[in-house]
């Protein structure tokens, strides 16, 4: 799925919901943000992931693959 922020595609992710374990797994997450946009964009992405998790009744967020382990910390 594309991640669109301020009318630009800034990344993509592959979400999977495991209803039995109430977990949202991001099988792949890639972002291409400028340093200037990073803070605001990550805040917006975090908000949308939280809303997605609430909608699907997920209690946990897991990452399978990402090019930056720093993203895991920033999005939790």
N, C-alpha and C positions, 0 to 999 in steps of 0.2 A: 504494500500500500504506500502511496506517496505521502510525504509530510509536506504540507503547504503552509507557508508562513509569509505574511505580507505579499500575497499574490505570486510567490515564487516557490518552486519545489526545492526544499532544503534538505531532503533526505528521504529515506524509505524504511519501512519496517514490515516485518512478517509476524503478526500477532496470532496467538493460538490460545484459546480458553479451554482449560481442563476443568470441567464442572465438578467432577468428583473431588478434586483436591482444592477447588476454589482458587486456581492459580492462573494468572495471565503470564504466558511465556512469550517473550520476544525472541523468535528464532533467529532473526537477523535485524540489526539496527545499524543504519549508516546515516550520518549527518554531515553536511558540508556547510558550515556557518562561518561567517567572518567573526573575528574577535569582538567587533563592535556590536554585532547582533546576538552573539552567543547567550548572554545573560537573559535578555527578554524572550528570546526564542525558546530557550530551555524551560523558562517559567511557564510559557504557554503550552509547550509539549507536556510538561509534568501535569498541568491542570487537565488537559485532554485525556491523558492516560488515566488519571484518577477518576474522571467522569466515566470513561470506558470501563474501568474496573468496577465502579459502583453499579453501572447498568447491568454488567454481567455477573454481579455478586462475587467478584474475586477478592480474596483477602491478601494474596501474595503476588509479587511481581518477580519474575525470574528472567534472566538473560541467558541465551544460548550462545550467540555470536555477536560481537561488536568489534569494530576496529580500535575502539578506545575504551579501556577499562575505566577511565575517568568518567565516561558517560554513565556508567552504572551508579557511581557515587552521586553524580549531579542529578540524576533522575529519580533516585530513591527518596 
